[in-house]
Amino acid sequence: EGSGRFVVTDRGEAAYEVTALDPRSLLATHVGLQPGDQVASVNGTPLGTSVAAGRALFEQLAGEVRFVVVVLRRGQPVVLSFEVDADR
């Protein structure tokens, strides 16, 4: 669906920058992510700076159906809220 890399934002915060994203993917159509977005937090938890930190966050959020993702888009914070179908 896409790719990215861990970065430090202009604000000095750790984030995951979306470098490429299939515009037909659920991350684009359902979540609202765009290439260049820097994901700073999910449900209030910072992403961290490594794959291990990202994996730990993923495990922490397992079972959740409502998500609030804060991204920096062109330097400005944007809040993306979405729900997932628990049956998927």
N, C-alpha and C positions, 0 to 999 in steps of 0.2 A: 503494500500500500504506500510506503514512503520510506524516507530515511532522514537521519538527523545526526546531531552531535551535541555533546555537552559543551556549554560555553559559560562565560561570566558576562553578564549584561553590562551595559554602560552604567548601570546603577550599582554595580559591584555584587550582584546577586547571581547565584548559580541558576542555570536554566538549561532546558533542552531545546535547541533550535531545530525547527523543521526545515530541512534543506530541499527535500523533494516530496511531493505528495500526489498520488493519483486523484484527480479531481472527482472521480466517480466513487472513491472509497468512502466508507462510513465515517472515517475521521474528517473528511472534507464535507460530506453532505449532511451528516447527522450532528457531528460535534461542532463543525464550523472552523476547523483549523485551516490555515493557509501556509504555503511555503514562506519562510522568513519569520513566522511566529516563533517567539521564544517562550516556551511553557515554563512558568515560574512555580506554580503550585497546583495541586489537585486536592480538593476538599480541605483546603487550608494547610496542607502539608507540603513543604518545599520539595522539589524534585531531587536535589542533591547533585553530585558531580561525577557519578560513575554508574556503570551498568548495574553494579551490585546495589547501589542506593535506589535506582529505578526499579529493580526487581523487588526489593524490600517494600517499596511503596505499593507496587502492584499486588503483592501478597497481603499487605495491610488493607487494601481496598477490596479484596475479594469478597463477593457477596453483596456489595453496595449496588444500588440501582439508580441513585441520584448523584450527579457529579457537578462540581463547580470547578472549572479550570480557569486559572488566571494566566493570561499570556501577555507579553509585550508585543505589540504590533506597531512597527515603525516608531518605537520608543514610547508608545502610550499603552497603559494597561487596558486590557479588554477582558471582560468576564464572559465565559462561555458556559452556559448551564444546559445540561441534558440528562435524560433518563435512558436507561437501557431496559430492554425487555428481559425480565428474569428468566424467561423460558428459552432464550437463545443459547 
